[in-house]
Amino acid sequence: MTSGLGASIERAAELAVFLGSDDCGALSGRLIRAFADRFEGFPARVGEIMASEAYLLRRVDPERPFATSPSYPSLPVTGP
């Protein structure tokens, strides 16, 4: 059962079990959504996923952009 805004508790539990299993392998630093991503197929693709920007989770610091990231947005730097 869901509130209509996301995955069922069962689906979320399946993702948690996958992430804690050996099937997850070297998968790290990726954002996986229980309600939308078909993570059952990930074990065969861990190398491919880790070699790409797929599902990548990273912090973008506007004061120190990644020189190699062509998609880095031009953000104004504000603050103290």
C-alpha positions in Angstrom: 0.0 0.0 0.0 1.3 3.5 -0.8 0.1 7.0 -0.1 0.1 7.5 -3.9 3.4 9.4 -3.7 6.0 6.7 -3.9 6.8 3.0 -3.6 5.0 0.5 -1.5 6.7 -0.5 1.7 7.3 -3.9 0.2 9.1 -2.4 -2.8 11.2 -0.1 -0.5 12.1 -3.2 1.5 13.2 -5.0 -1.6 15.5 -2.2 -2.5 16.9 -2.1 1.0 17.6 -5.8 0.9 19.2 -5.4 -2.6 21.5 -2.6 -1.3 22.6 -4.7 1.6 23.3 -7.8 -0.4 26.3 -9.1 -2.2 24.3 -8.6 -5.5 24.8 -4.8 -5.1 28.5 -5.4 -5.5 30.6 -2.2 -6.0 27.5 0.0 -6.6 28.1 3.2 -4.7 27.2 6.9 -4.9 24.1 6.3 -6.9 20.5 7.5 -6.3 18.2 4.6 -6.8 14.4 5.0 -6.6 12.4 2.1 -5.3 9.2 3.4 -7.1 10.8 3.9 -10.5 14.1 2.1 -11.1 14.3 -1.6 -12.1 17.1 -2.4 -9.8 16.6 -6.2 -10.2 18.7 -5.9 -13.4 21.5 -3.9 -11.8 23.7 -6.8 -10.7 24.6 -7.6 -14.3 25.2 -3.9 -15.0 27.2 -2.7 -11.9 30.4 -2.2 -13.9 28.5 -0.3 -16.6 26.7 1.8 -14.1 29.8 2.7 -12.2 31.7 3.6 -15.4 28.9 6.1 -16.4 27.1 9.0 -14.8 23.9 6.9 -14.6 22.1 7.3 -11.3 25.0 9.5 -10.1 24.7 11.4 -6.9 27.1 14.2 -6.3 27.3 17.6 -4.7 27.9 20.6 -7.0 29.8 23.4 -5.4 29.3 26.7 -7.4 32.5 28.1 -5.9 34.6 25.1 -7.1 33.1 23.7 -10.3 34.4 20.5 -11.8 36.6 21.5 -14.7 35.7 18.3 -16.6 31.9 18.7 -16.3 30.5 20.2 -19.5 27.0 20.2 -17.9 28.1 22.3 -14.9 25.5 25.1 -14.6 26.6 28.7 -14.4 25.3 29.6 -10.9 25.8 32.9 -9.1 27.9 32.6 -6.0 26.1 34.2 -3.0 26.5 34.2 0.7 28.9 35.4 3.3 
